[in-house]
Amino acid sequence: MAEQPVLSELKPGMPVLVGGDRIAYITEELAKKFQPGDKLLIVRKTGEILHIPKAIHDLVTNAVDRALKAFEAQQDLPDEQFTQFYTEFANRLANDDIWATIKRVNEADVSRAKAKGRSTTRLVADEKMRKNMIEGLHQWRDLPSRRDKLINSIQHEGWTVEEIVSPCGVVAFVFEGRPNVLADATGVLRSGNTAVFRIGSDALDTAKAMMENALQPALEAAGLPHDAVLLLDSTEHAAGWALFADPRLALAVARGSGRAVDLLGAIAREAGNAVSLHGTGGGWIIADETADPLKFELAVYNSLDRKVCNTVNVICIPRSVASILVPRLLSALSKRGEKLGYGYRIHVASGSEDIIPRELFDTEVTVYRADGLHKEHIATIWPNNQLGHEWEWEQTPEVTVVAISDLEEGIQLFNTQSPLLVASLISEKESAHEHFLKAINAPFIGNGFTRWVDGQYALNKPELGLSNWQYGRILARGAILTGDGVFTIKLRARQTNPDVHR
């Protein structure tokens, strides 16, 4: 077989086949950047041509090589060493001197991010984040290991088949501006896996400080391989692309939302890697005509304490009870906006304007956004076919409101327009809740606030990610990914009769 030529240069206008039936063209900018040894990644789903410099590709390949060797090296280590790792890591984060070092680096990260007009909501390493990381590590410490455990056996005449829990391999994580994920995601070690992280530039120095002062010393103290957890020292998005394109991964986990996560998911899938993509689109609260006004108000208020993926984003109100529920909605928004300091915003689906007081469309409010303060109208019209749009707010709660004729319309809107994440029904009818459970196409379903969707809060296990059903229901696992959920099943045959045959 003739050796295939290697791409050594690009020319502007050069055609590239995408997905078997589309053509993309090399831009002048890409042609100038490309050097011998670099690689191109063609994303079939989006049609994008991604450039991965040789240095970035080599950095990622080396990291996965090392993580694979660490995975092999730790298979015979006892569970007690993994337990000790979580104790050591938590103790170092609880050490005030060590935390002060991490905190100083984080403050510099936050200052740089603010200067760039970036959101710092999830970047600040405050005492609450510290406490949650320590609690999460303690939960991993106390969780019984399932590694190498016999979970089932099938008896045959003269032989038995055993089903045994086994680690998967290298788990890759890409996340932006969330230093706490570094601690949460070490949960994959509990089931015997290793991890490679790529974190966004805003939080990279914080993550490096956490690795150097707490995580790596904890690995050493516990006698685990140094490369069991690795952090890519790169601010380039190409590092994340190259990582998710490595076909040796056991699982690729992307934390965040929006286009970046969608792109990473496409890259991983096209490389043949299993994927866990963090949920997008926010939660939906749907009321029916029996909704208790106070329960409705509390559900809205308690779903808007901060902007994360499970914050309520869309609220559906029946026209028949709009005169009762809309004042409760406005009360919840007003109270939450007042508490956060910068009012609230409502995007009213076209055709639903009549349920919202007219004066709100003419009244301005100061809105706090990542790039500063803005004057905007409290209520504005939003296309009724774009209800799934996710509002990224800082200190000003922001929701879409739509009037519905009945519960069935609310379910239909969710199933067709939402990113299929969190759905709550406010109703006093048990039959309505049972119907909702079966009819709504969501992995997370409730009867109150949407913010319960979190592994540590709901399951007492730190989450590695939330997976929504945007591309179909999840096969044979829950939509909260936790460290002890990253495993495979080995089958072992034991013969008592050496002459068993088919």
C-alpha positions in Angstrom: 0.0 0.0 0.0 1.4 3.3 -1.1 2.3 5.8 1.7 -0.2 8.6 1.9 1.2 12.1 1.4 1.3 14.4 4.4 -0.2 17.9 4.3 2.6 20.4 4.5 1.0 23.7 3.3 -2.4 25.3 2.7 -3.4 27.6 0.0 -6.2 30.1 0.2 -9.3 28.8 -1.6 -8.3 25.2 -1.3 -11.4 23.0 -1.2 -12.0 20.6 1.7 -14.6 17.9 1.7 -17.0 18.0 4.7 -19.4 15.3 5.7 -19.2 13.6 2.3 -21.3 16.1 0.4 -20.3 19.6 1.3 -17.2 21.7 0.5 -15.5 24.3 2.7 -12.7 26.5 1.6 -9.3 27.3 3.3 -9.3 31.0 4.3 -6.3 33.3 3.7 -5.9 33.6 7.5 -5.8 29.8 8.0 -3.4 29.3 5.1 -0.9 31.8 6.7 -1.1 30.2 10.2 -0.6 26.6 9.0 2.9 25.1 9.4 4.3 21.7 8.5 3.3 19.3 11.3 0.1 21.1 12.1 -3.2 19.3 11.8 -6.7 20.2 10.5 -9.9 19.0 12.2 -12.9 18.9 9.9 -16.1 19.0 11.9 -18.8 17.3 9.9 -21.7 18.7 12.0 -20.8 22.4 11.7 -18.7 22.4 8.6 -15.9 24.1 10.4 -12.2 23.7 9.7 -10.2 23.8 13.0 -6.5 24.4 13.1 -4.4 22.5 15.7 -0.8 23.6 15.8 1.8 20.8 16.2 2.9 22.0 19.6 -0.7 21.8 20.9 -1.2 18.4 19.4 2.0 17.1 20.9 1.1 18.5 24.3 -2.3 16.8 24.3 -1.0 13.5 22.9 1.7 13.4 25.6 -0.8 14.1 28.3 -3.1 11.2 27.2 -0.1 8.9 26.9 0.9 9.7 30.5 -2.7 9.3 31.8 -3.0 5.9 30.1 0.2 4.7 31.7 -1.1 6.0 35.1 -4.3 4.2 34.5 -2.5 0.9 34.0 -0.2 1.5 36.9 -3.0 2.1 39.4 -5.1 -1.0 38.7 -3.5 -3.1 41.4 -3.6 -0.4 44.0 -6.0 -0.9 46.9 -9.1 1.2 47.5 -7.6 2.6 50.6 -5.0 4.6 48.6 -7.8 6.3 46.6 -9.7 7.0 49.9 -6.5 8.6 51.3 -6.1 10.8 48.2 -9.5 12.4 48.9 -8.6 12.9 52.6 -5.3 14.5 51.7 -6.8 16.7 49.0 -9.6 18.0 51.3 -7.1 18.6 54.1 -4.9 20.8 51.9 -7.9 22.8 50.7 -8.9 23.2 54.4 -5.4 24.5 55.2 -5.6 28.3 55.5 -2.1 28.9 54.3 -2.5 26.7 51.2 -5.9 28.3 50.5 -4.5 31.8 50.9 -2.0 31.0 48.1 -4.7 29.7 45.9 -6.9 32.7 46.7 -4.2 35.2 45.8 -3.8 33.6 42.4 -7.6 33.5 41.9 -7.9 37.2 42.7 -5.5 38.0 39.9 -7.5 35.7 37.6 -10.7 37.5 38.5 -9.1 41.0 38.0 -7.9 40.0 34.5 -11.3 38.6 33.6 -13.1 41.7 34.7 -10.7 43.9 32.7 -11.7 41.9 29.6 -15.4 42.3 30.3 -15.8 38.6 31.1 -18.3 37.1 33.5 -16.7 36.2 36.8 -19.8 34.7 38.4 -18.3 31.2 38.6 -14.7 32.2 38.7 -14.4 33.6 42.2 -12.9 31.0 44.6 -14.7 32.2 47.7 -15.4 30.4 51.0 -18.6 28.9 49.7 -16.7 27.3 46.8 -14.0 26.1 49.1 -16.5 24.6 51.5 -18.4 22.8 48.6 -15.1 21.4 47.2 -14.1 20.0 50.6 -17.6 18.5 51.2 -17.5 16.9 47.8 -14.1 15.4 48.4 -15.3 14.0 51.8 -18.3 12.5 49.9 -15.9 10.7 47.5 -13.8 9.6 50.5 -16.8 8.1 52.3 -18.4 6.5 49.2 -17.9 2.7 49.0 -15.8 1.8 46.0 -17.4 -0.3 43.3 -14.1 -1.0 41.6 -13.7 -4.7 40.7 -16.9 -5.6 42.5 -18.9 -8.6 41.5 -22.4 -7.4 40.7 -24.0 -10.4 39.1 -23.4 -14.0 38.2 -25.1 -16.3 35.7 -25.0 -20.0 36.5 -24.7 -22.6 33.8 -24.1 -26.3 34.0 -20.3 -26.7 34.5 -19.5 -23.0 34.3 -20.5 -19.5 35.5 -20.3 -16.0 34.0 -19.5 -13.1 36.4 -20.3 -9.4 35.8 -17.6 -7.3 37.4 -17.4 -3.5 37.6 -14.3 -2.2 36.0 -12.7 1.3 35.3 -13.0 2.8 31.9 -9.7 4.6 31.3 -8.9 8.2 30.7 -11.6 10.8 31.2 -11.2 14.2 29.5 -12.7 17.4 30.9 -13.0 20.7 29.2 -14.5 23.5 31.3 -14.4 27.3 31.4 -13.9 29.6 34.4 -14.9 27.0 37.0 -12.0 26.2 39.3 -14.2 24.0 41.5 -14.6 21.5 38.8 -11.0 20.5 39.2 -11.8 19.1 42.6 -15.3 17.7 41.7 -14.0 15.8 38.7 -11.3 13.9 40.6 -14.3 11.7 41.5 -13.4 9.6 38.5 -10.5 8.3 40.5 -12.9 6.6 42.9 -13.8 4.1 40.2 -10.2 3.7 39.1 -10.0 6.1 36.1 -7.6 8.8 35.4 -8.3 12.4 34.2 -6.9 15.1 31.8 -8.3 18.6 32.2 -8.3 21.6 29.9 -9.6 24.8 31.7 -10.3 28.2 30.1 -7.7 31.0 30.3 -9.7 32.9 32.9 -9.2 30.2 35.5 -6.0 28.5 34.3 -3.7 30.1 36.9 -6.1 29.3 39.7 -6.3 25.6 38.5 -2.5 25.5 38.3 -2.2 26.8 41.9 -4.7 24.2 43.1 -2.8 21.4 41.3 0.6 22.5 42.6 -0.4 23.2 46.2 -3.2 20.6 46.9 -4.0 18.0 44.2 -0.6 16.8 43.2 0.8 16.7 46.8 -2.4 14.6 47.7 -1.7 12.1 44.9 1.9 11.8 46.1 0.9 11.4 49.8 -1.6 8.7 48.8 0.9 6.8 46.6 -1.1 7.2 43.5 0.6 7.9 40.1 1.6 11.5 39.6 -0.1 11.5 36.2 -3.4 10.2 37.4 -4.7 13.8 37.1 -3.2 16.1 34.5 -3.9 19.7 33.6 -3.1 21.0 30.1 -1.0 24.1 30.5 -2.5 25.9 27.5 -5.0 28.7 27.0 -5.7 27.7 23.4 -9.1 26.4 22.4 -7.2 24.1 20.1 -6.0 22.1 23.2 -9.7 21.3 24.0 -10.3 20.3 20.4 -7.3 18.1 20.2 -8.1 16.5 23.5 -11.7 15.6 22.5 -10.5 14.3 19.1 -8.1 11.7 20.7 -9.8 8.4 20.1 -8.2 6.8 23.2 -10.5 8.6 25.6 -13.0 6.6 27.7 -15.2 9.6 28.1 -15.2 13.3 27.1 -17.0 15.7 29.5 -17.6 19.3 28.5 -18.8 21.7 31.3 -20.5 24.9 30.2 -23.1 25.8 27.7 -23.7 27.2 24.3 -21.9 26.8 21.0 -18.5 25.9 22.5 -19.9 22.8 24.2 -21.9 21.9 21.2 -18.7 22.0 19.1 -16.7 20.0 21.6 -19.5 17.4 21.6 -19.4 17.1 17.8 -15.6 16.7 17.8 -15.7 13.9 20.4 -18.6 12.0 18.7 -16.9 12.2 15.4 -13.8 10.7 17.0 -15.9 7.8 18.4 -15.7 9.0 22.0 -18.5 8.7 24.5 -19.7 12.2 25.5 -21.3 13.9 28.5 -22.2 17.4 27.6 -23.3 19.8 30.3 -27.0 20.8 30.1 -27.9 24.1 28.3 -31.0 26.2 28.0 -32.1 26.6 31.7 -35.2 25.3 33.3 -38.8 25.6 32.5 -41.7 26.2 34.9 -45.1 25.3 33.6 -48.3 26.1 35.6 -51.7 24.6 35.0 -55.1 26.1 35.9 -55.0 24.6 39.4 -51.6 26.0 40.3 -51.3 27.3 43.9 -50.3 31.0 43.6 -47.8 30.9 46.5 -46.2 27.7 45.4 -45.8 29.2 41.9 -44.2 32.4 43.3 -41.8 30.5 45.5 -40.8 28.2 42.6 -39.9 31.2 40.4 -38.1 33.0 43.2 -36.1 30.0 44.3 -35.1 29.2 40.7 -33.4 32.6 40.2 -30.8 32.9 42.9 -27.9 32.8 40.3 -27.4 32.1 36.6 -26.4 28.5 36.0 -27.7 25.8 33.7 -30.6 24.8 36.0 -31.9 28.4 36.6 -35.4 28.9 35.3 -35.4 30.4 31.8 -38.9 30.0 30.5 -42.2 30.3 32.4 -45.5 29.1 30.9 -48.7 30.6 32.4 -52.3 29.6 31.4 -54.4 32.5 30.1 -57.3 31.4 32.3 -55.3 32.1 35.5 -52.9 34.8 34.2 -54.6 37.5 36.3 -53.7 35.5 39.4 -50.3 34.2 38.5 -48.7 37.1 36.7 -48.8 39.3 39.8 -47.1 36.5 41.7 -44.5 36.2 38.9 -43.7 39.9 39.0 -43.5 39.7 42.8 -41.0 36.9 42.6 -38.9 38.6 40.0 -39.0 41.9 41.8 -37.9 40.4 45.2 -35.1 38.4 43.6 -34.0 41.4 41.5 -34.0 43.6 44.6 -31.9 41.0 46.5 -29.4 40.7 43.7 -29.3 44.5 43.3 -30.3 45.2 39.7 -34.0 44.7 39.0 -35.3 42.1 36.5 -36.0 41.5 32.8 -38.9 39.8 31.1 -38.9 38.7 27.4 -42.5 38.2 26.5 -43.3 35.7 23.7 -45.0 37.4 20.8 -48.8 37.0 21.2 -48.6 36.9 25.0 -48.2 40.7 25.5 -51.7 41.0 26.9 -50.9 39.1 30.1 -48.1 41.5 31.1 -48.8 45.0 32.4 -48.4 47.5 29.6 -46.2 49.9 31.6 -43.4 47.4 32.0 -42.7 47.7 28.2 -42.1 51.4 28.7 -40.2 51.3 32.1 -36.4 51.2 32.1 -34.3 49.3 34.6 -30.5 49.2 35.3 -29.2 45.8 34.1 -25.9 44.5 35.3 -24.1 42.5 32.5 -20.6 41.2 32.1 -19.4 44.3 30.4 -21.0 46.7 32.8 -24.3 48.5 33.5 -27.0 49.1 30.9 -30.4 50.8 30.7 -33.0 48.5 29.2 -36.8 48.1 29.3 -38.1 45.7 31.9 -40.3 43.9 29.3 -39.6 43.4 25.6 -41.2 41.2 22.9 -39.5 38.0 22.0 -40.3 35.7 19.0 -42.6 32.9 20.1 -40.6 30.3 18.0 -37.4 31.0 19.9 -38.4 30.1 23.5 -35.3 27.9 23.9 -32.9 30.8 23.8 -30.9 30.8 27.0 -30.5 34.1 28.8 -27.0 34.7 30.2 -27.4 37.2 33.0 -25.2 38.4 35.9 -27.1 40.1 38.7 -30.4 40.9 36.8 -32.8 37.9 36.7 -34.0 37.4 33.1 -36.7 35.1 31.9 -39.0 34.4 28.9 -42.8 34.3 29.7 -45.4 32.7 27.4 -49.1 32.4 27.7 -50.5 28.9 27.1 -54.1 27.6 26.6 -53.6 24.5 28.8 -51.0 22.1 30.1 -50.8 20.2 26.8 -49.6 23.3 25.0 -46.9 23.9 27.7 -45.7 20.3 27.3 -45.7 20.7 23.5 -43.7 23.9 23.6 -41.1 22.3 25.9 -40.7 19.2 23.8 -40.3 21.1 20.6 -38.4 24.3 21.6 -36.5 23.7 24.8 -33.0 22.1 25.0 -34.7 19.4 27.0 -33.2 19.8 30.4 -35.3 20.8 33.5 -39.1 20.9 33.7 -41.2 21.7 36.7 -45.0 21.5 36.8 -46.9 23.7 39.3 -50.3 21.9 39.8 -52.5 20.7 42.5 -53.7 17.7 40.5 -51.8 14.4 41.0 -53.1 13.1 37.7 -51.5 16.1 36.0 -48.1 15.3 37.5 -48.3 11.7 36.5 -49.2 12.7 32.9 -46.4 15.3 33.0 -43.8 12.7 34.0 -44.7 10.5 31.0 -45.3 13.2 28.4 -42.5 15.7 29.1 -39.2 14.8 27.3 -36.8 15.9 30.1 -34.4 14.0 32.2 -35.1 16.3 35.2 -38.7 16.7 36.3 -40.0 18.4 39.4 -43.0 20.2 41.1 -41.2 23.3 42.4 -37.9 25.1 41.9 -35.6 24.1 39.1 -32.3 24.5 40.9 -32.5 21.1 42.6 -30.8 19.6 39.6 -27.2 19.1 40.9 -25.4 15.9 41.8 -24.0 17.1 45.1 -27.3 18.8 46.2 -29.7 16.1 45.0 -27.7 12.8 45.1 -25.0 13.6 47.8 -22.4 13.0 45.1 -20.4 15.7 43.4 -21.4 15.9 39.8 -19.0 15.7 36.9 -21.6 17.1 34.6 -25.2 17.2 33.6 -26.4 15.7 30.4 -29.6 16.8 28.8 -31.5 14.9 26.2 -30.9 17.4 23.3 -29.8 14.6 21.0 -31.9 11.8 22.2 -32.4 10.0 25.6 -29.4 8.8 27.4 -28.6 5.1 27.1 -28.6 3.1 30.3 -27.5 5.9 32.7 -28.9 8.9 34.6 -28.5 12.4 33.4 -26.3 13.4 36.4 -22.8 12.1 35.7 -20.9 11.2 38.9 -17.4 9.7 39.5 -18.7 6.3 40.5 -20.8 6.3 37.4 -17.8 6.1 35.1 -17.3 2.4 34.8 -17.7 -0.5 32.4 -18.6 -4.2 33.0 -16.1 -7.0 32.5 -17.4 -10.5 32.0 -15.4 -13.4 33.4 -16.1 -17.1 32.7 -15.3 -19.6 35.4 -15.4 -23.3 34.4 -15.8 -26.1 37.0 -16.1 -28.6 34.2 -13.0 -28.4 31.9 -15.0 -30.1 29.1 -17.6 -27.5 28.6 -18.2 -26.9 24.9 -20.8 -25.6 22.4 
